[in-house]
């Protein structure tokens, strides 16, 4: 059964976690990791969300 869609945060602060099942490798190489970060950045710009570190 799929989970219910998440509601938007009132504070607009989200924590993104990426992890493989049973410690499975997510990024095969550095190029995959860089591509993921580029996609994340582009969607951040599209959505207007800010990154807080």
C-alpha positions in Angstrom: 0.0 0.0 0.0 1.6 3.3 -1.0 2.0 6.0 1.6 0.0 9.2 1.7 1.7 12.2 0.0 3.6 14.4 2.3 2.2 17.8 3.2 4.3 20.9 2.5 6.2 22.1 5.5 5.0 25.4 7.1 8.6 26.4 7.6 9.6 25.1 4.1 12.5 23.3 5.7 13.1 19.7 4.5 15.8 17.1 5.2 16.7 15.0 2.2 18.1 11.6 2.9 19.3 9.2 0.3 20.2 5.7 1.3 20.3 2.3 -0.3 18.3 -0.7 0.9 20.6 -3.1 2.9 23.5 -0.6 2.4 23.3 -1.1 -1.4 25.5 1.2 -3.4 23.5 4.2 -4.7 26.1 5.9 -6.9 28.2 3.6 -9.1 30.8 6.3 -9.6 31.6 10.0 -9.1 29.8 10.9 -12.3 26.5 9.5 -10.9 26.9 11.4 -7.7 27.7 14.7 -9.5 24.6 14.2 -11.8 22.4 13.7 -8.8 23.7 16.9 -7.2 23.1 18.8 -10.4 19.5 17.5 -10.7 18.9 18.4 -7.0 20.3 21.9 -7.7 18.1 22.4 -10.8 14.9 21.4 -8.9 15.9 23.7 -6.1 16.1 26.6 -8.5 12.8 25.6 -10.2 11.0 25.3 -6.8 12.5 28.3 -5.2 13.5 26.5 -2.1 16.7 27.5 -0.3 19.3 25.1 1.0 20.2 25.5 4.7 23.4 23.9 6.0 
